[in-house]
Amino acid sequence: MTDVEPLRGLLETVAEHVNEPTAAAVRAAAGPELDTETAREALESLGFVTDSEVQWMANDIASRVDPGLPEAIQADVAALGADPSLECLAKLVSHVLESLLVTE
């Protein structure tokens, strides 16, 4: 079974770097009441993240990556570090949310 705390921690790091509506959606998805609708809203909210926010976030996420994260998510973190784009961020968050939905 996957430990959900590193996954939630990663989402909290994302939330720290984005505007308030996006942060609220991501934090809701990191909470214990996660469902597919909450996950969808969090992913849709990422469309409002700026390139500079993604760059800053990529560096911070890479510096705080938890070794307890699943390998696939660690690979997504590495990909975001190599290509700090909204596409890589969305892929990372999507995989984290999928993992949380399966684990819960």
Secondary structure, DSSP 8 states (H G I E B T S, - for coil): ---HHHHHHHHHHHHHTS-HHHHHHHHHHHSTT--HHHHHHHHHHGGG--HHHHHHHHHHHHHT--TTS-HHHHHHHHHHHHS--HHHHHHHHHHHHHHHHHH-
